[in-house]
Amino acid sequence: MTSFSAITGVLETYFEGLYHADIERLGISFHPKAIYATADETPLLYRTMDEYFPVVAKRVSPASQDEPRRDVIESIEFAGENTAFARVRCSIGTKDFVDFLTLVRTDGAWRIMTKVFQITERDI
């Protein structure tokens, strides 16, 4: 499996985790020490995975609301053999997200290390 296809697989698992509010899938996608942040909230919203996963677990999943999927991988760039960057888009409810995801390969597996994102409200 190439690094590109491995990262695509991680991102697809990430999208599935968000769509189904499934922290097990997200746990596969994120490195345990990953960081989650946005400047769209005041003060800056910053969470560890221990703080982020319980929030997701309490959500009503987009899948349960039969929301259309709006997942898109816009780009994947490599900085070397063990570091990559992905720009992706997805939606939850009336919010559209642009996620900047940095990925690292440790122990032979790619995982998301940081998620920094922009939120845009969408009219239904």
N, C-alpha and C positions, 0 to 999 in steps of 0.2 A: 504494500500500500504506500503510495506517495504521501509526502507531507501535506500536499494540497488536498488530497482526498481525505486524509485523516482529519484535517481541520474542518473541512466541509461536514464530515460526520459529527464532529463535536458541535458545530453550529446548528445542525439539524436536531440534535438531541437537546440543545439549549432552547430552540424554538418550540419543540414538543413540550419541554418542561414548563415554559411560560404559558403555552396554550392550554395545557391541562392542569396548571398550578401544581405541578408534580415535583416536589423537592428531591425525590430520588433521582430523577433525570437531571435536574439542575446540579445535584451533587456529583454526578458523573462529569458534567461539563465544566464546573468551576474547580479550581485548585482550592483546597481547604483554607488557605491563607489569602484568598482573593479579596479584592476591595470593590465596593459598589458605591458610586458617587454621582451626584448631579448638582450643578449650581442653579438649577431651575427652582430650587426651594431655598428659603431663607430661614435660618442660616443654611449653609452648604449641607446637603444630605450626604452622609458618609456612613457606610455600614460594613461590618465584617460579614462573613457568611453565617456565622452564628446568630447575627442580628437580622440578616436578610431572609433566610429560609423560613422562619416562623411567620413573617409578613406574607410571603407567598402562600404558605400553607393555609392561611385564613381567607385568602381570596376566593371569590366565586370565579371559577375558571371560565375563560372565553369559550372553551369547548362545551361546557354545560349550558351556555347561553346560545349555542349554535352560531357564534360570531364567525364571519368569514376570516380566513387566514390572510394576512398581509405580510408574510415573512419574505424578506429579500436579502440575499447576500450581495452587497454592492461591490465589495472588493476584499481581496486578501493579499497582503504584502509580507514578504519575508525579510527579516533583518539578518538572518543567518540560519544555521541548522536548528536552533532551539528557541528562536524568538520570532513571533509573527504578529501582525495587526490585521484586524478585520473590521470593516464598516458594514453594519447591518441595519435593517429597518424591520420593525414589527409594530403591532397594534394590540392594545388591550382596552376594550370598551371604546370610549370616545378619544382616547389618547394614542397618538402616534409617537413612536420613539425612534431616534437615530442613536444607535449604540456604537461607541468606539470600544472595541474589545482587543486587549492585548493578550496574546497566548504564549505560553511557555511549554517546552517539552521537557519533562522530567521523567526519569525512569522509563523512557521510551514512549510516553503518552502525552499528547497535547491536551492542555486544559486552559481555561480562561483565567487569567491572573488579575486583570482589572476590567471593570465595566464602568465607563464614564458615558453619560447619556444626556440627550436633549429631549424634552417633552413638548409636543405641540397638541393643543386641543383641536379636535376635528368635529365639525357639525355632523350629526348623524345622517 
